[in-house]
Amino acid sequence: MNTMAESEIQTQVFIETLRRVDTEIESAIETLEIMSDTQTLKAIEEGLQDIKNGRVIKFEEFLKKHVYK
């Protein structure tokens, strides 16, 4: 027989498991949304190509260029 404390622990474990599943589902949905957006995929591919070809600037230069302080 489960004691009240054991039942409470099981309930907490179940709730935490549901929270983690919810987070994973949200992540999967976001990934699917990105993968179905051709403009976003194209921009990601272009960005990766820029990195590969060395077309990058330092973060500090980016901040200066865009007037962030």
KOLPA-692569 format. One record per residue: x, y, z of N, C-alpha, C in turn; residue number from 1. Coordinates in steps of 0.2 Angstrom, whole numbers, plus 5000, padded with zeros to 4 digits. Example, Ala and Ser with C-alpha at 12.3 -4.5 7.8 and 13.67 -1.06 7.14 Angstrom:
BEGIN
<pt <5066,4972,5039>,<5062,4978,5039>,<5066,4984,5039>,1>
<pt <5064,4989,5035>,<5068,4995,5036>,<5064,5000,5039>,2>
This chain:
BEGIN
<pt <5004,4994,5000>,<5000,5000,5000>,<5004,5006,5000>,1>
<pt <5002,5011,4996>,<5006,5018,4996>,<5004,5022,5002>,2>
<pt <5009,5025,5005>,<5007,5030,5010>,<5005,5036,5007>,3>
<pt <5003,5041,5011>,<5001,5047,5008>,<5007,5051,5005>,4>
<pt <5013,5050,5008>,<5019,5053,5006>,<5021,5050,4999>,5>
<pt <5021,5044,4999>,<5023,5040,4993>,<5018,5043,4987>,6>
<pt <5012,5043,4988>,<5007,5046,4983>,<5009,5053,4981>,7>
<pt <5010,5057,4986>,<5012,5064,4984>,<5018,5064,4980>,8>
<pt <5023,5060,4981>,<5029,5060,4977>,<5028,5057,4970>,9>
<pt <5024,5052,4970>,<5022,5050,4963>,<5018,5055,4959>,10>
<pt <5014,5059,4962>,<5010,5064,4959>,<5015,5069,4957>,11>
<pt <5020,5071,4961>,<5025,5076,4959>,<5029,5074,4953>,12>
<pt <5031,5068,4953>,<5035,5065,4948>,<5031,5065,4941>,13>
<pt <5024,5063,4942>,<5020,5063,4936>,<5019,5070,4933>,14>
<pt <5018,5075,4938>,<5017,5082,4935>,<5024,5085,4932>,15>
<pt <5029,5083,4935>,<5036,5085,4932>,<5037,5082,4925>,16>
<pt <5035,5076,4924>,<5035,5072,4918>,<5031,5075,4913>,17>
<pt <5025,5077,4915>,<5020,5081,4910>,<5023,5088,4908>,18>
<pt <5026,5091,4913>,<5029,5098,4911>,<5035,5097,4906>,19>
<pt <5039,5091,4907>,<5044,5090,4902>,<5041,5088,4895>,20>
<pt <5036,5084,4895>,<5033,5082,4889>,<5030,5088,4885>,21>
<pt <5027,5093,4889>,<5024,5099,4886>,<5030,5103,4883>,22>
<pt <5036,5104,4886>,<5041,5107,4884>,<5044,5104,4877>,23>
<pt <5044,5098,4877>,<5047,5094,4871>,<5042,5095,4865>,24>
<pt <5035,5095,4867>,<5030,5096,4862>,<5031,5103,4859>,25>
<pt <5031,5108,4863>,<5032,5115,4861>,<5038,5116,4857>,26>
<pt <5044,5112,4859>,<5050,5113,4855>,<5049,5110,4848>,27>
<pt <5045,5104,4848>,<5044,5101,4841>,<5040,5105,4837>,28>
<pt <5035,5108,4839>,<5030,5112,4836>,<5034,5118,4833>,29>
<pt <5038,5121,4837>,<5042,5127,4834>,<5047,5125,4829>,30>
<pt <5050,5119,4829>,<5054,5116,4824>,<5051,5115,4818>,31>
<pt <5045,5112,4818>,<5041,5111,4812>,<5038,5117,4809>,32>
<pt <5037,5122,4813>,<5035,5129,4810>,<5041,5132,4806>,33>
<pt <5047,5131,4809>,<5053,5134,4806>,<5054,5130,4799>,34>
<pt <5054,5124,4800>,<5055,5119,4794>,<5050,5120,4788>,35>
<pt <5044,5123,4790>,<5039,5123,4785>,<5039,5130,4782>,36>
<pt <5043,5135,4785>,<5044,5142,4782>,<5050,5142,4777>,37>
<pt <5048,5142,4771>,<5054,5142,4766>,<5058,5148,4767>,38>
<pt <5055,5154,4768>,<5060,5160,4769>,<5064,5160,4775>,39>
<pt <5062,5157,4780>,<5066,5156,4786>,<5072,5151,4785>,40>
<pt <5070,5146,4781>,<5075,5141,4780>,<5080,5143,4775>,41>
<pt <5078,5147,4770>,<5083,5150,4765>,<5088,5155,4769>,42>
<pt <5085,5159,4774>,<5089,5164,4778>,<5094,5160,4782>,43>
<pt <5092,5154,4785>,<5097,5150,4789>,<5102,5148,4785>,44>
<pt <5100,5145,4779>,<5105,5142,4774>,<5110,5148,4772>,45>
<pt <5108,5154,4770>,<5112,5159,4768>,<5117,5161,4774>,46>
<pt <5114,5161,4780>,<5118,5163,4786>,<5124,5158,4787>,47>
<pt <5122,5151,4786>,<5127,5146,4787>,<5132,5146,4782>,48>
<pt <5130,5148,4776>,<5135,5149,4770>,<5140,5155,4772>,49>
<pt <5137,5160,4774>,<5141,5166,4776>,<5146,5164,4781>,50>
<pt <5144,5160,4786>,<5149,5158,4791>,<5155,5154,4788>,51>
<pt <5152,5149,4784>,<5157,5145,4781>,<5162,5148,4776>,52>
<pt <5160,5154,4773>,<5164,5158,4769>,<5168,5163,4772>,53>
<pt <5167,5164,4779>,<5171,5169,4783>,<5168,5176,4783>,54>
<pt <5162,5176,4780>,<5158,5183,4780>,<5155,5184,4787>,55>
<pt <5159,5186,4792>,<5157,5187,4798>,<5160,5193,4801>,56>
<pt <5157,5196,4807>,<5161,5201,4810>,<5160,5200,4818>,57>
<pt <5165,5203,4821>,<5165,5202,4829>,<5159,5205,4832>,58>
<pt <5156,5202,4837>,<5150,5204,4840>,<5151,5212,4842>,59>
<pt <5157,5214,4845>,<5158,5221,4847>,<5157,5225,4840>,60>
<pt <5159,5223,4835>,<5158,5227,4828>,<5151,5228,4827>,61>
<pt <5147,5222,4828>,<5140,5222,4826>,<5137,5227,4831>,62>
<pt <5139,5227,4837>,<5136,5232,4842>,<5137,5239,4840>,63>
<pt <5143,5241,4838>,<5145,5247,4835>,<5141,5249,4829>,64>
<pt <5141,5245,4824>,<5138,5246,4818>,<5130,5248,4819>,65>
<pt <5127,5244,4824>,<5120,5245,4825>,<5119,5250,4831>,66>
<pt <5124,5254,4833>,<5123,5259,4838>,<5120,5256,4845>,67>
<pt <5122,5250,4847>,<5121,5248,4853>,<5126,5249,4858>,68>
<pt <5125,5251,4864>,<5130,5252,4869>,<5129,5249,4876>,69>
